[in-house]
Amino acid sequence: MSNFKHIQTKLQQFIKKYYFNELIKGLLLFSAIGLLYLLFTIFVEYFLWLKPIARSVLFWLFVLAEMVLFVGFIVFPLIKIFGLKKGITEVEASKIIGNHFPEVKDKLLNMLQLNYSPQNSELIEASIEQKSKELQPIPFKRAVDFSKNKKYLKYAIIPFLIWLFIFITGNSSIFSESFSRVVHYNKVYLPPAPFSFSILNKSLSVVEGEPFMLQVETVGNTIPQNVKINFLNESYYLENYNLGKFQYSFSRIQKPIQFYLEANGVESEIFEINAVPTPVINNLEMVLNYPVYTGKHHEIVQNTGNANVPEGTKITWQIETQKTDAVAFIENLQPVVHFSKSAKEYFSFSKQFMSTVNYKITTSNRELSDYESLNFTIQVIPDEHPQISLKTDIDSVSVGPAQFIGQVSDDYGVNKL
């Protein structure tokens, strides 16, 4: 009976290969049907924008279908491969082998039937041994042809081709967005609006105190007739200046303004117009320290940078600013000199003048450079030399006492003659 036991071993090998083939076929069918059903689920949500209840049903139907397919096509063949559950019998396997090999026909089946027969005789055993010997050279495993699974491969490729087509056409968001909505089935999602708002301004920043023209365009299949802007708890209609283009003029913007747009029940996100702070001078004061020869006491000049001063006068500027990081003293053909910051928003600078100068004072901050520029002139009065005017009664004939009459003058007085 050694030949018969070998036949039985070959039958078990055939049965295992048979279920390996079933596993391969199952993997292909699971990929084809499972992925197609996934695409079907995604497309249903993409086009219908289901409510949470309907999306929940869609999600759990998908999970149930995928579990049934996975168990039927993959788990069952694996269980039978590892012998956790009985698969086809040797008799059923013999019929499959007999159909594949013409030389086997019913020999293998008859041999198994004789083996299972309750009668036991030397004649039956001899017949079984003889048939086993005849079937010994035949490779039963060849009755399983893996290549026949190629016909299922084309079905598995179909969902990948669909995905590739959508990816190439630039619509891959169909998968990501719709799949996310299906997975988060309890969350409320609103379908996209027929149009959206696009801000045409390159920047939403404006210098503080300046006007600003907001320009908006609606993008989409629908063009609304009117668009409203909402800010500071007020609503205003925008001006329609072209097809699908609107504008609104803000007179003077002193601080940041948040706004959103609205049309046909569609609202935009919240935007903000940023007011760029302006560096300005609130108060300008000049302290004039006259030279000693003038005999004049120092003087304070308010709110102007113009002055007529004697030659050699030292001037100190004391400036109070707002939203200013730097103040500069700019004189023609001379390097720019920056004021010293004596305190927050307070700057000072000193300079002695020997000649007339045209200059300007500028203010800057992190956003604006030399924003405010004030032009002034320091007119310098040169120090004149003292003058003497002298007359006498001396003549060429008379001899005697002489009288002298003179006048001494200077622009700042005479100390000594």
For each residue, the residues with C-beta under 8 A, 3 or more apart:
1: 4 5 125 128 129 132
2: 5 6
3: 6 7 129 132 133 136
4: 1 7 8 111 115 128 129 132
5: 1 2 8 9
6: 2 3 9 10 132 136
7: 3 4 10 11 108 111 132 135 136
8: 4 5 11 12 90
9: 5 6 12 13
10: 6 7 13 14 140 141
11: 7 8 14 15 90 93 94 97 140
12: 8 9 15 16
13: 9 10 16 17 140 141
14: 10 11 17 18 93 96 97 140 141 143 144
15: 11 12 18 19 87 88 90 93
16: 12 13 19 20 81
17: 13 14 20 21 141 144
18: 14 15 21 22 87 88 93 96 144
19: 15 16 22 23 77 80 81 87
20: 16 17 23 24 77 81 144
21: 17 18 24 25 144 145 146 149
22: 18 19 25 26 77 80
23: 19 20 26 27 74 77 78 81
24: 20 21 27 28 146 149
25: 21 22 28 29 73 149 152
26: 22 23 29 30 72 73 74 76 77
27: 23 24 30 31 73 74
28: 24 25 31 32 149 152 153 155 156
29: 25 26 32 33 69 73 152 155 156
30: 26 27 33 34 69 70 73 74
31: 27 28 34 35 156 159
32: 28 29 35 36 152 155 156 158 159
33: 29 30 36 37 69 155
34: 30 31 37 38 65 66 69 70
35: 31 32 38 39 156 159 160
36: 32 33 39 40 158 159
37: 33 34 40 41 62 65 66 69
38: 34 35 41 42 62 66 159
39: 35 36 42 43 159 162 163
40: 36 37 43 44
41: 37 38 44 45 58 59 61 62 182
42: 38 39 45 46 174 175 178 179 182
43: 39 40 46 47 174 178
44: 40 41 47 48 50 58
45: 41 42 48 49 50 55 58 178 181 182
46: 42 43 174 177 178
47: 43 44
48: 44 45 54
49: 45 189 190 191
50: 44 45 54 55 58
51: 54 55 188
52: 55 56 185 186 187 188
53: 56 57
54: 48 50 51 57 58
55: 45 50 51 52 58 59 181 182 185
56: 52 53 59 60 185 186
57: 53 54 60 61
58: 41 44 45 50 54 55 61 62 182 185
59: 41 55 56 62 63 182 183 185
60: 56 57 63 64
61: 41 57 58 64 65
62: 37 38 41 58 59 65 66 182
63: 59 60 66 67
64: 60 61 67 68
65: 34 37 61 62 68 69
66: 34 37 38 62 63 69 70
67: 63 64 70 71
68: 64 65 71 72
69: 29 30 33 34 37 65 66 72 73
70: 30 34 66 67 73 74 75
71: 67 68 74 75 76
72: 26 68 69 75 76
73: 25 26 27 29 30 69 70 76 77
74: 23 26 27 30 70 71 77 78
75: 70 71 72 78 79
76: 26 71 72 73 79 80 85
77: 19 20 22 23 26 73 74 80 81
78: 23 74 75 81 82
79: 75 76 82 84 85
80: 19 22 76 77 83 84 85 86 87
81: 16 19 20 23 77 78
82: 78 79
83: 80
84: 79 80
85: 76 79 80
86: 80 89
87: 15 18 19 80
88: 15 18 92 93 96
89: 86 92 93
90: 8 11 15 93 94 112
91: 94 95 109 112 113
92: 88 89 95 96
93: 11 14 15 18 88 89 90 96 97 140
94: 11 90 91 97 98 108 109 112
95: 91 92 98 99 109
96: 14 18 88 92 93 99 100 143
97: 11 14 93 94 100 101 104 108 138 140 143
98: 94 95 101 104 105 106 107 108 109
99: 95 96
100: 96 97 104 142 143
101: 97 98 104 105 138 143
102: 105
103: 138
104: 97 98 100 101 107 108 135 138
105: 98 101 102
106: 98 109 110
107: 98 104 110 111 131 134 135
108: 7 94 97 98 104 111 112 131 135
109: 91 94 95 98 106 112 113
110: 106 107 113 114 131
111: 4 7 107 108 114 115 127 128 131 132 135
112: 90 91 94 108 109 115 116
113: 91 109 110 116 117
114: 110 111 117 124 127 128 131
115: 4 111 112 128
116: 112 113
117: 113 114 120 124
118:
119: 124
120: 117 124 125
121: 124 125
122: 125 126
123: 126 127
124: 114 117 119 120 121 127 128
125: 1 120 121 122 128 129
126: 122 123 129 130
127: 111 114 123 124 130 131
128: 1 4 111 114 115 124 125 131 132
129: 1 3 4 125 126 132 133
130: 126 127 133 134
131: 107 108 110 111 114 127 128 134 135
132: 1 3 4 6 7 111 128 129 135 136
133: 3 129 130 136
134: 107 130 131
135: 7 104 107 108 111 131 132 138
136: 3 6 7 132 133
137:
138: 97 101 103 104 135
139: 142
140: 10 11 13 14 93 97 143
141: 10 13 14 17 144
142: 100 139 145
143: 14 96 97 100 101 140
144: 14 17 18 20 21 141
145: 21 142 148
146: 21 24 149
147: 150
148: 145 151
149: 21 24 25 28 146 152 153
150: 147 153 154
151: 148 154
152: 25 28 29 32 149 155 156
153: 28 149 150 156 157
154: 150 151 157 158
155: 28 29 32 33 152 158
156: 28 29 31 32 35 152 153 159 160
157: 153 154 160 161
158: 32 36 154 155 161 162
159: 31 32 35 36 38 39 156 162 163
160: 35 156 157 163 164
161: 157 158 164 165
162: 39 158 159 165 166
163: 39 159 160 166 167 175
164: 160 161 167 168
165: 161 162 168 169
166: 162 163 169 171 172 174 175
167: 163 164 170 171 172
168: 164 165
169: 165 166
170: 167
171: 166 167 174
172: 166 167 175 176
173: 176 177
174: 42 43 46 166 171 177 178
175: 42 163 166 172 178 179
176: 172 173 179 180
177: 46 173 174 180 181
178: 42 43 45 46 174 175 181 182
179: 42 175 176 182 183
180: 176 177 183 184
181: 45 55 177 178 184 185 187 189
182: 41 42 45 55 58 59 62 178 179 185
183: 59 179 180
184: 180 181 187
185: 52 55 56 58 59 181 182
186: 52 56
187: 52 181 184
188: 51 52
189: 49 181
190: 49
191: 49
192:
193: 196 220 266
194: 220 221 222 264 266
195: 218 219 220 221 222 223 224 263 264 266
196: 193 218 219 220 266 268
197: 216 217 218 219 227 261 263 268
198: 216 217 218 219
199: 204 214 215 216 271
200: 215 216 217 245
201: 204 213 214 215
202:
203:
204: 199 201 271 272 273 274
205: 273 274 275 276
206: 210 211 212 250 253 273 274 275 276
207: 210 275 276 278 368 371
208: 253 254 255 275 276 277 278
209: 252 253 254 278
210: 206 207 252 253
211: 206 249 250 251 252 253
212: 206 249 250 253 273
213: 201 247 248 249 250
214: 199 201 229 238 247 248 249 250 273
215: 199 200 201 245 246 247
216: 197 198 199 200 227 238 245 246 247 248 261
217: 197 198 200 244 245 246
218: 195 196 197 198 222 223 224 227 244 245 246 263
219: 195 196 197 198 244
220: 193 194 195 196 223
221: 194 195
222: 194 195 218 264
223: 195 218 220 243 244
224: 195 218 227 263 264 266
225: 240
226: 237 238 240 263
227: 197 216 218 224 237 238 240 246 261 262 263
228: 235 236 237 238 261 262 263
229: 214 235 236 237 238 248 259 260 261 262
230: 234 235 259 260 261 262
231: 234 257 258 259 260
232: 257
233:
234: 230 231
235: 228 229 230 262
236: 228 229 248
237: 226 227 228 229
238: 214 216 226 227 228 229 246 247 248 261
239: 246 247 248
240: 225 226 227 245 246
241: 245 246 247
242: 245
243: 223
244: 217 218 219 223
245: 200 215 216 217 218 240 241 242
246: 215 216 217 218 227 238 239 240 241
247: 213 214 215 216 238 239 241
248: 213 214 216 229 236 238 239
249: 211 212 213 214
250: 206 211 212 213 214 253 257 273
251: 211
252: 209 210 211
253: 206 208 209 210 211 212 250 257 273 275
254: 208 209 275
255: 208 275
256: 272 273 274 275
257: 231 232 250 253 272 273 275
258: 231 270 271 272
259: 229 230 231 270 271 272 273
260: 229 230 231 267 268 269 270 271
261: 197 216 227 228 229 230 238 267 268 271
262: 227 228 229 230 235 265 266 267 268
263: 195 197 218 224 226 227 228 266
264: 194 195 222 224
265: 262
266: 193 194 195 196 224 262 263
267: 260 261 262
268: 196 197 260 261 262 271
269: 260
270: 258 259 260
271: 199 204 258 259 260 261 268
272: 204 256 257 258 259
273: 204 205 206 212 214 250 253 256 257 259
274: 204 205 206 256
275: 205 206 207 208 253 254 255 256 257
276: 205 206 207 208 367 368
277: 208 323 365 367
278: 207 208 209 323 368 371 372
279: 321 322 323 324 325 363 364 365 368 371 372
280: 321 322 323 324 363 371 372
281: 284 319 320 321 324 327 361 363 372 374
282: 320 321 322
283: 302 303 319 320
284: 281 302 303 304 305 317 319 320 361 374
285: 300 301 302 303 317 318 319
286: 300 301 304 305 307 315 316 317 318
287: 298 299 300 315 316 318
288: 298 299 300 301 307 309 313 314 315
289: 298 313 314 315 316
290: 294 296 297 298 299 309 310 313
291: 294 310 311 312 313
292: 295
293: 312 383 412
294: 290 291 310 412
295: 292 412 413
296: 290 299 310
297: 290
298: 287 288 289 290
299: 287 288 290 296
300: 285 286 287 288
301: 285 286 288 304 307
302: 283 284 285
303: 283 284 285
304: 284 286 301 307 376
305: 284 286 317 359 361 374 376 378
306: 376 377 378 379
307: 286 288 301 304 315 378 379
308: 379 381
309: 288 290 313 315 353 378 379 380 381
310: 290 291 294 296 313 380 381 383 412
311: 291 353 354 355 380 381 382 383
312: 291 293 352 353 354 383
313: 288 289 290 291 309 310 352 353 380
314: 288 289 350 351 352 353
315: 286 287 288 289 307 309 350 351 352 353 378
316: 286 287 289 348 349 350
317: 284 285 286 305 329 339 347 348 349 350 361
318: 285 286 287 346 347 348
319: 281 283 284 285 327 339 346 347 348 361
320: 281 282 283 284 345 346
321: 279 280 281 282 324 327 345 346 347 363
322: 279 280 282 345
323: 277 278 279 280 365
324: 279 280 281 321 327 345 347 363 364 365
325: 279 364 365 366
326: 338 339 363 364 365
327: 281 319 321 324 338 339 347 349 361 362 363 364
328: 336 337 338 339 361 362 364 370
329: 317 336 337 338 339 349 351 359 361
330: 334 336 337 359 360 361 362
331: 334 337 357 358 359
332: 358 359
333:
334: 330 331 337
335:
336: 328 329 330
337: 328 329 330 331 334 349
338: 326 327 328 329 349
339: 317 319 326 327 328 329 347 348 349
340: 347 348 349
341: 346 347
342: 346 347 348
343: 346
344:
345: 320 321 322 324
346: 318 319 320 321 341 342 343
347: 317 318 319 321 324 327 339 340 341 342
348: 316 317 318 319 339 340 342
349: 316 317 327 329 337 338 339 340
350: 314 315 316 317
351: 314 315 329
352: 312 313 314 315
353: 309 311 312 313 314 315 356 357 378 380
354: 311 312 380
355: 311 380
356: 353 377 378 379 380
357: 331 353 377 378 380
358: 331 332 375 376 377
359: 305 329 330 331 332 375 376 377 378
360: 330 373 374 375 376
361: 281 284 305 317 319 327 328 329 330 373 374 376
362: 327 328 330 370 371 372 373 374
363: 279 280 281 321 324 326 327 370 371 372
364: 279 324 325 326 327 328 368 369 370 371
365: 277 279 323 324 325 326 368 371
366: 325
367: 276 277
368: 207 276 278 279 364 365 371
369: 364
370: 328 362 363 364 373
371: 207 278 279 280 362 363 364 365 368
372: 278 279 280 281 362 363
373: 360 361 362 370
374: 281 284 305 360 361 362
375: 358 359 360
376: 304 305 306 358 359 360 361
377: 306 356 357 358 359
378: 305 306 307 309 315 353 356 357 359
379: 306 307 308 309 356
380: 309 310 311 313 353 354 355 356 357
381: 308 309 310 311
382: 311
383: 293 310 311 312 411 412
384: 387 410 411
385: 410
386: 408 409 410 414
387: 384 408 409 410
388: 406 407 408 409
389: 406 407 408 409
390: 404 405 406 407
391: 404 405 406
392: 402 403 404 405
393: 402 403
394: 398 402
395: 398
396:
397:
398: 394 395
399:
400:
401:
402: 392 393 394
403: 392 393
404: 390 391 392
405: 390 391 392
406: 388 389 390 391
407: 388 389 390
408: 386 387 388 389 414 417
409: 386 387 388 389 414
410: 384 385 386 387 413 414
411: 383 384
412: 293 294 295 310 383
413: 295 410
414: 386 408 409 410 417
415:
416:
417: 408 414
